[in-house]
Amino acid sequence: MSTVEHDLPPTPDTADLAAEIERREAELEALRSRLAAWEEASAATPSRDDSFTSISGREIRPLYTPVDRQDADGYLEGIGLPGEYPFTRGPYATMYRTRLWTMRQFAGFGSAEETNARYHYLLRNGQTGLSVAFDFPTLMGYDSDHPRSLGEVGVCGVAISSLADMETLFDGIPLDEVSVSMTINGPAIILFCFYVAAAEKKGISPDRLRGTVQNDILKEYQAQHAWVFPPEPALRAIVDMFEWCSEHAPKYNPISISGYHIREAGSTAGQELAFTLKNGFEYVERGIARGLDVDDFAPRLSFFFDIHNDFFEEIAKLRAARRIWARTLREKYGSTNPESWRLRTHCQTAGVTLTAQQPENNIARVAYQAMAAVLGGTQSLHTNSMDETLALPTEKSVRIALRTQQILASETGVANTIDPLAGSFYVEQLTDDLEAEAEELFAEIDGMGGVVPGIEGGWFQKEIANSAMRQQVEIESGERLIVGVNAFTDGGEKVEIDTLKIDPAMEARQRERMARLREERDDEAVQRALSALTHAAREGENLVPRILDCARAYCTLYEIRFAMEEVFGAYREPVFF
């Protein structure tokens, strides 16, 4: 059998290259001339009465061409191939052709028993990962029977006050097979230890666990305000988790650096991009300062971005994020492991865009946002339910939100090819613009001494508030249209959908469970574990082993929080406005 040899094309000589460059320059010059004539002719036709700006206020030109790209980085340097540096086109080589994104619906309400039933329902309906929403007392580190929890237990998420609750939450769920994300920040290290201890009770060692705990305290000070301790001890606890997970839970992501809440508070896309990545760099620097090798922990850092209404801007934001992260980890922090350069992200459709008026419109909003997340290259996705602006979602609305992802994956064809918008003059220019804006904001933050001084001086909070005010003014003036709110309204906009109602008796039942727990546990073991934790906090020891001991002794969330608060104190935000 003969073989056919495929010769490589001859290498062009210097004269050929010069001729090719001259030809391309001539084409660009001809295009510039044509564009000038086109712009002059089109100027005679007035535009629609619209601002033609992105949601972030970015001016959008009427047309993008190769002229806009002539000064951009070369293809391999600036865009490249999927799964290769600088990862603009995606963190993995084959993306959704090999594995679809994880469909991870955020869920939690009432008691651990009720939420456990919802998890089983979601898994039966095709969800591929779980995401825990905690109630407000849990988010702030309070037990369900604490006086400050009155009236809030189980209302906006599930109430978890001890290992016993965590065991119930995941009853019948194989934690070594299902990836679990937990949205918790201020007391994240405690809830993480409850989770690890619950897995131990099932005979599952930490090295078999997959998932993420949000654990991003910097954005709490900037935007969401669910904190417990002051910045420095809070950052210490996060690095403790980096250190412990690197050795004991290498498949688990000990942080999800979150732009979602920054965007929900009112930031622009560029601010979300810059503030999120800068927070990520701060965590990297803290880990290095601890003495950790950047490549020992950076591969397990993950991200969480908001996907807003401006379709192309959101796609470009994710592409720019991957490129900035890869370059900075390699060039500034000296990482040599491509896994550290590879920014992986969960995305969630924008809750702030959901409207109480004409709530069924939210289904369409969420579908477009979900498509933007997928075209931007997300690794997992939560699609909001249409009724979330009114209450926690019903099973019906959750099913519609999950089916939205399944239709996207199975029927639209968007998962068939990788980064299909690459090469679009508009998308590539937006990617470059957002990257440049982020670099300018990085320089401004560095100029004030870094992230923590920026938080302590209120700079982040003021920037986000000013952006939120601008967007609200645009909506109230009618400059920016929101369907069903300030445009295409039907009059009263009466809400006629069923909403989920939390049984008020649930709080009493949760308090009773807490009382039984306190009666049945070994009080001496509880006190020994809490005293050892306070000692570890004072002496600078890694906190994770001591908190795990507290969890195993069935210490409660607030008891563990208070044992550390004796050393660290509690955070009180200064008044900035």
C-alpha positions in Angstrom: 0.0 0.0 0.0 1.4 3.3 -1.0 1.3 6.4 1.2 0.7 9.9 0.1 3.1 12.5 1.4 1.7 15.9 2.3 4.4 18.5 1.8 4.3 21.6 4.0 3.9 24.8 2.0 7.3 26.5 1.3 8.4 29.1 3.9 8.0 32.6 2.3 11.1 34.6 1.9 11.5 38.2 3.2 10.4 39.7 -0.1 7.2 37.6 -0.1 6.4 38.7 3.5 7.0 42.3 2.7 4.7 42.0 -0.3 2.0 40.4 1.8 2.2 43.1 4.4 2.0 45.7 1.7 -1.0 44.0 0.2 -2.8 43.9 3.6 -2.0 47.6 4.3 -3.4 48.5 0.9 -6.6 46.5 1.6 -7.0 48.3 5.0 -6.4 51.7 3.4 -9.1 50.8 0.7 -11.4 49.8 3.5 -10.8 53.0 5.4 -11.7 54.9 2.3 -14.9 52.8 1.8 -15.8 53.3 5.4 -15.5 57.0 5.2 -17.8 57.1 2.2 -20.2 54.7 3.9 -20.4 56.8 7.1 -21.0 59.9 5.1 -23.8 58.3 3.2 -25.4 56.6 6.2 -25.3 59.9 8.2 -28.0 61.2 5.9 -30.4 58.6 7.4 -31.2 59.5 11.0 -30.8 56.8 13.6 -33.5 55.5 15.9 -34.1 57.6 19.0 -31.8 55.4 21.1 -28.6 55.8 23.1 -26.9 52.8 21.5 -24.9 52.1 24.7 -24.4 48.9 26.6 -26.0 48.4 30.0 -22.6 49.4 31.4 -22.7 52.7 29.5 -20.2 51.7 26.8 -20.7 53.5 23.5 -21.4 51.0 20.7 -20.3 51.9 17.2 -22.6 51.2 14.3 -20.1 48.9 12.6 -17.0 46.9 13.4 -14.5 45.9 10.7 -10.9 44.7 10.4 -9.8 48.3 10.8 -10.8 48.0 14.4 -8.5 45.0 14.9 -5.4 46.2 13.1 -3.5 47.1 16.3 -4.7 44.1 18.3 -2.5 41.3 19.4 -1.7 38.6 16.9 -4.1 35.7 16.7 -2.1 33.2 18.8 -1.1 35.8 21.4 -4.5 37.5 21.9 -7.1 34.9 20.9 -5.3 31.5 20.5 -6.9 28.1 20.7 -9.3 26.6 23.2 -7.6 25.0 26.2 -4.3 26.8 25.5 -2.8 30.0 26.8 -4.2 32.7 27.0 -7.5 30.7 27.2 -9.5 33.4 25.5 -11.5 30.8 23.6 -12.2 28.6 26.6 -10.4 26.9 29.5 -10.6 23.4 27.9 -9.6 22.1 24.5 -12.8 20.4 23.5 -15.3 22.3 25.7 -18.9 21.2 25.3 -18.1 18.7 22.6 -16.6 16.5 25.3 -18.7 17.5 28.3 -21.6 19.9 28.7 -21.5 22.5 31.4 -22.8 21.5 34.8 -26.5 22.4 35.3 -26.4 23.5 38.9 -29.7 25.1 40.1 -29.3 27.1 43.3 -31.8 25.7 45.9 -32.6 25.9 49.6 -35.6 26.8 51.7 -37.1 26.0 55.0 -35.7 23.0 56.8 -33.0 20.6 55.8 -35.6 18.0 55.2 -37.6 20.1 52.8 -34.5 21.1 50.9 -33.2 17.5 50.8 -36.5 16.6 49.1 -36.0 19.4 46.5 -32.5 18.2 45.8 -33.8 14.7 45.1 -36.4 16.2 42.8 -33.8 18.2 40.9 -31.5 15.2 40.5 -34.4 13.1 39.2 -35.1 15.8 36.6 -31.6 15.8 35.2 -29.7 18.3 37.2 -26.0 17.4 37.3 -24.8 19.3 40.4 -26.2 20.8 43.6 -26.0 24.4 44.8 -27.0 25.2 48.4 -28.8 28.5 49.3 -28.6 29.2 53.0 -31.0 31.3 55.0 -30.0 34.7 56.3 -29.2 33.7 59.9 -26.8 31.0 58.5 -25.2 33.4 56.1 -24.4 35.7 59.1 -23.3 32.9 61.4 -26.3 32.7 63.7 -28.1 29.6 65.0 -31.8 29.1 64.2 -32.6 29.7 67.9 -30.5 32.8 68.3 -32.7 35.9 69.1 -31.4 37.7 65.9 -32.7 34.8 63.8 -36.4 35.4 64.8 -38.7 35.5 61.7 -35.9 34.7 59.2 -35.3 31.0 59.7 -35.6 29.2 56.4 -37.2 32.2 54.7 -34.6 32.9 52.0 -32.7 29.6 52.1 -32.1 26.5 54.1 -31.4 26.7 57.9 -28.2 24.9 58.8 -27.0 25.3 62.4 -25.0 22.2 63.0 -23.6 19.0 61.6 -26.9 17.4 62.3 -28.7 19.7 59.9 -26.0 19.1 57.2 -26.4 15.3 57.6 -30.1 15.7 57.0 -29.6 18.1 54.0 -27.6 15.4 52.1 -29.4 12.3 53.3 -29.4 9.8 50.5 -27.2 11.8 48.2 -23.8 10.3 47.2 -21.4 13.2 48.0 -18.5 11.4 46.2 -20.6 11.4 43.0 -22.4 14.7 43.1 -20.6 18.0 42.9 -21.9 20.4 45.6 -21.5 24.2 45.6 -22.3 26.2 48.8 -23.0 29.9 48.7 -21.6 31.0 52.1 -19.0 33.6 52.9 -18.6 35.1 56.4 -18.9 31.7 58.2 -17.8 29.7 55.1 -15.0 27.8 56.9 -17.5 26.5 59.5 -20.1 25.3 56.9 -17.3 23.7 54.9 -16.3 21.7 58.0 -19.9 20.7 58.6 -19.9 19.4 55.0 -16.6 17.5 55.3 -17.8 16.0 58.6 -21.2 15.0 57.0 -19.2 13.2 54.2 -17.1 11.4 56.8 -20.3 10.1 58.4 -21.1 8.5 55.0 -17.6 7.0 54.9 -16.4 9.5 52.2 -13.0 10.9 52.8 -12.3 14.6 51.9 -10.1 13.7 48.9 -13.1 12.3 47.1 -15.2 15.4 47.5 -15.9 17.6 44.5 -17.5 21.0 44.6 -17.0 24.6 45.7 -17.6 26.8 48.7 -17.9 30.5 47.8 -15.8 31.8 50.7 -15.2 35.2 49.0 -15.1 37.7 51.8 -13.6 40.6 49.9 -16.7 41.0 47.7 -18.9 40.9 50.9 -17.2 44.1 52.2 -17.5 45.6 48.7 -21.1 44.7 47.8 -23.2 42.1 49.7 -22.4 42.7 53.4 -22.8 39.2 54.8 -19.6 39.2 56.9 -18.6 38.1 60.3 -15.0 38.9 61.1 -12.8 41.9 60.1 -10.8 41.6 56.8 -7.5 40.4 58.1 -8.7 37.4 60.2 -11.3 36.6 57.6 -8.5 36.4 55.0 -6.4 34.3 57.3 -9.3 31.7 57.5 -9.5 31.6 53.7 -5.8 30.9 53.3 -6.2 28.2 56.0 -8.7 26.5 53.7 -6.3 26.9 50.7 -3.6 25.2 52.8 -5.8 22.4 54.2 -7.6 21.6 50.9 -4.3 21.4 49.0 -3.3 18.5 51.2 -6.6 16.8 52.1 -9.2 17.8 49.5 -7.4 18.3 46.2 -10.6 18.0 44.1 -12.5 20.6 46.1 -12.4 24.3 45.3 -11.9 26.2 48.5 -13.1 29.5 47.1 -15.3 30.8 44.3 -14.2 34.4 43.6 -17.5 36.1 42.9 -18.3 39.0 40.6 -22.0 38.1 40.8 -22.8 40.1 43.9 -20.7 43.0 42.7 -22.8 43.2 39.6 -26.1 42.6 41.4 -25.2 45.6 43.6 -25.1 47.8 40.5 -21.6 47.6 39.0 -20.9 47.8 35.3 -19.5 44.7 33.4 -16.1 46.3 33.4 -16.2 46.9 37.2 -17.4 43.4 37.8 -14.5 42.0 35.7 -11.9 44.2 37.3 -13.0 44.0 41.0 -13.5 40.3 40.8 -10.1 39.5 39.3 -8.3 42.0 41.6 -9.9 40.2 44.6 -8.6 37.0 43.1 -5.1 38.4 42.8 -5.3 39.5 46.5 -6.1 35.9 47.5 -3.2 34.6 45.4 -0.9 37.1 47.1 -2.1 36.1 50.6 -1.5 32.4 49.8 2.0 33.2 48.5 2.7 35.3 51.6 1.7 32.3 53.8 4.6 30.4 52.1 2.4 28.3 49.7 3.6 27.6 46.2 1.2 29.4 43.9 0.8 26.2 41.8 -0.2 24.2 45.0 -3.4 26.2 45.4 -4.2 28.3 42.3 -5.5 25.4 40.3 -8.4 25.0 42.8 -9.4 28.7 42.7 -12.7 29.1 40.8 -14.9 32.1 39.8 -18.5 33.1 39.7 -19.8 35.7 37.3 -23.2 37.4 36.7 -24.7 37.2 33.2 -26.7 40.3 32.6 -28.9 41.4 29.7 -26.3 42.8 27.3 -25.7 39.7 25.3 -22.3 40.4 23.6 -20.8 42.3 26.5 -21.3 39.3 28.8 -19.7 37.0 26.3 -16.7 39.3 25.9 -16.4 39.7 29.7 -15.8 36.0 30.2 -13.3 35.9 27.4 -11.4 38.9 28.8 -11.4 37.4 32.3 -9.7 34.2 31.1 -7.1 36.1 29.2 -6.2 38.5 32.1 -6.1 35.7 34.7 -3.8 33.5 32.6 -1.4 36.3 31.8 -1.2 37.6 35.3 -0.7 34.2 37.0 2.0 33.4 34.5 3.8 36.7 34.2 3.3 38.4 37.6 3.0 35.5 40.1 5.4 33.1 38.3 3.1 30.2 37.9 4.4 27.4 35.7 1.4 25.1 35.8 -1.2 25.7 33.1 -3.9 24.5 35.5 -3.2 27.7 37.5 -3.6 29.8 34.4 -7.0 28.2 33.5 -9.8 30.4 34.8 -12.9 28.2 35.4 -16.2 29.8 36.2 -19.7 29.2 37.3 -22.3 31.6 36.0 -25.7 32.6 37.1 -28.3 34.6 35.2 -28.9 38.1 36.6 -31.3 38.1 39.5 -31.3 41.9 39.4 -32.9 41.9 35.9 -35.9 39.9 37.0 -39.1 41.9 37.3 -42.2 41.5 39.5 -44.2 43.1 36.7 -45.1 40.6 34.0 -43.0 37.9 35.6 -43.3 35.4 32.7 -41.1 37.8 30.8 -38.3 36.6 33.1 -38.3 33.2 31.3 -37.2 35.0 28.1 -34.6 37.1 29.9 -33.1 34.1 31.5 -32.9 32.1 28.2 -31.0 34.9 26.5 -28.6 35.3 29.5 -28.1 31.5 29.6 -27.1 31.5 26.0 -24.6 34.3 26.6 -23.0 32.3 29.4 -22.6 29.3 27.2 -21.3 31.2 24.3 -18.9 32.9 26.7 -17.6 29.4 27.8 -19.0 28.9 31.4 -18.2 25.6 33.2 -21.5 25.5 35.2 -24.7 27.5 35.1 -27.6 28.4 37.2 -30.7 29.7 35.5 -33.0 31.9 37.7 -36.6 31.0 38.0 -39.3 33.5 36.8 -40.8 34.0 40.3 -37.6 34.7 42.3 -38.3 38.4 42.5 -41.5 37.6 44.3 -40.5 34.6 46.5 -38.4 31.5 46.6 -39.1 29.5 43.4 -41.8 26.9 43.2 -41.1 23.4 41.8 -42.8 24.4 38.5 -40.7 27.5 38.0 -37.5 25.6 38.9 -38.4 23.0 36.4 -38.9 25.6 33.7 -35.5 27.2 34.6 -33.8 23.8 34.4 -35.5 22.9 31.1 -34.2 26.2 29.7 -30.7 24.9 30.1 -31.6 21.5 28.7 -33.2 23.0 25.6 -30.1 25.2 25.2 -27.9 22.1 25.4 -30.0 19.7 23.3 -31.9 21.8 20.7 -30.0 25.0 19.8 -26.7 23.6 18.5 -24.6 26.1 20.5 -22.6 23.3 22.1 -21.6 21.8 18.8 -18.6 24.1 18.2 -16.2 25.9 20.5 -16.3 29.7 20.9 -18.4 30.3 17.7 -18.2 34.1 18.0 -14.4 34.2 18.0 -13.2 36.4 15.1 -16.3 38.6 15.3 -14.9 42.1 14.9 -17.4 43.3 17.5 -16.8 40.6 20.1 -13.0 40.8 19.8 -13.1 44.5 20.1 -15.4 44.3 23.2 -13.0 41.7 24.7 -10.1 44.1 24.2 -12.0 47.1 25.5 -13.1 45.3 28.7 -9.5 44.0 29.2 -8.2 47.6 28.9 -10.8 49.0 31.3 -9.9 46.3 33.8 -6.2 47.1 33.6 -7.0 50.8 34.2 -9.0 49.9 37.3 -6.2 47.6 38.5 -3.8 50.5 38.4 -6.2 52.8 40.3 -6.7 50.1 43.0 -2.9 49.7 43.3 -2.5 53.4 43.6 -4.6 53.4 46.8 -2.6 50.6 48.3 -4.6 47.6 47.2 -8.0 45.9 47.8 -8.2 46.1 51.6 -7.3 49.8 51.8 -9.9 50.4 49.0 -12.5 48.6 51.1 -11.6 50.4 54.3 -11.8 53.7 52.5 -15.2 52.9 50.9 -13.8 53.3 47.3 -15.3 50.1 46.0 -18.7 50.7 47.7 -18.9 54.3 46.2 -17.9 53.1 42.7 -20.6 50.5 42.7 -23.2 52.8 44.2 -22.5 55.5 41.6 -22.9 52.9 38.8 -26.1 51.6 40.3 -27.5 55.2 40.5 -26.7 55.9 36.9 -28.5 52.8 35.7 -31.5 53.5 37.9 -31.8 57.1 36.5 -31.7 55.7 33.0 -34.6 53.3 33.8 -36.7 55.9 35.6 -36.2 58.5 32.8 -37.1 55.9 30.1 -33.7 56.2 28.5 -33.2 52.5 29.1 -36.3 50.3 28.4 -37.3 47.4 30.6 -40.2 45.5 29.1 -43.2 45.4 31.3 -41.8 48.0 33.7 -41.3 51.3 31.8 -42.3 50.0 28.3 -44.9 47.7 26.8 -46.9 47.7 30.0 -50.5 46.5 30.1 -51.7 48.8 32.9 -51.8 47.4 36.3 -49.3 44.6 35.7 -51.2 42.3 38.0 -49.2 39.3 39.2 -51.1 36.1 38.7 -48.6 33.3 39.4 -48.4 30.9 42.3 -45.5 31.5 44.7 -43.8 29.3 47.3 -44.9 30.0 50.9 -42.7 28.9 53.8 -44.7 27.4 56.7 -44.2 29.7 59.8 -44.3 26.6 62.0 -41.1 25.4 60.4 -39.1 27.8 62.5 -40.6 26.4 65.7 -39.7 22.9 64.6 -36.1 23.9 63.9 -35.8 25.5 67.3 -37.1 22.2 68.9 -34.5 20.3 66.9 -31.8 22.6 68.2 -33.0 22.1 71.8 -32.8 18.3 71.4 -29.3 18.6 69.9 -28.1 20.5 72.9 -29.7 18.0 75.3 -28.3 14.9 73.6 -24.7 15.9 72.8 -21.6 15.5 75.1 -21.3 19.0 76.7 -17.7 18.3 77.9 -16.6 17.4 74.4 -18.3 20.6 73.1 -16.4 22.8 75.5 -13.1 21.1 74.9 -13.4 21.5 71.1 -14.5 25.2 71.4 -11.6 26.0 73.8 -9.1 24.3 71.5 -10.5 26.4 68.6 -10.1 29.7 70.5 -6.5 28.7 71.4 -5.8 27.9 67.7 -7.2 31.3 66.6 -5.0 33.1 69.2 -1.8 31.1 68.3 -2.1 31.3 64.6 -2.7 27.6 63.9 -4.6 26.4 60.9 -8.3 26.6 61.9 -9.7 23.8 59.8 -8.7 20.8 62.0 -10.1 22.5 65.1 -13.3 23.5 63.5 -13.7 20.0 62.2 -13.4 18.7 65.8 -16.1 21.2 66.8 -18.3 20.0 64.0 -17.8 16.3 65.0 -18.7 17.2 68.6 -22.0 18.9 67.3 -21.0 22.4 68.3 -23.4 24.8 66.7 -22.7 27.4 64.1 -22.9 30.3 66.4 -20.9 28.6 69.2 -18.1 28.1 66.7 -18.4 31.6 65.4 -18.3 33.0 68.9 -15.2 30.9 69.8 -13.3 32.7 67.0 -14.9 36.0 67.6 -13.4 36.1 71.1 -10.0 36.5 69.3 -10.9 38.1 66.0 -13.6 40.5 67.0 -16.7 41.3 64.8 -16.6 43.6 61.8 -18.5 46.9 61.8 -18.5 48.8 58.5 -17.6 52.5 58.7 -20.1 55.0 57.4 -19.1 56.1 53.9 -22.1 57.9 52.5 
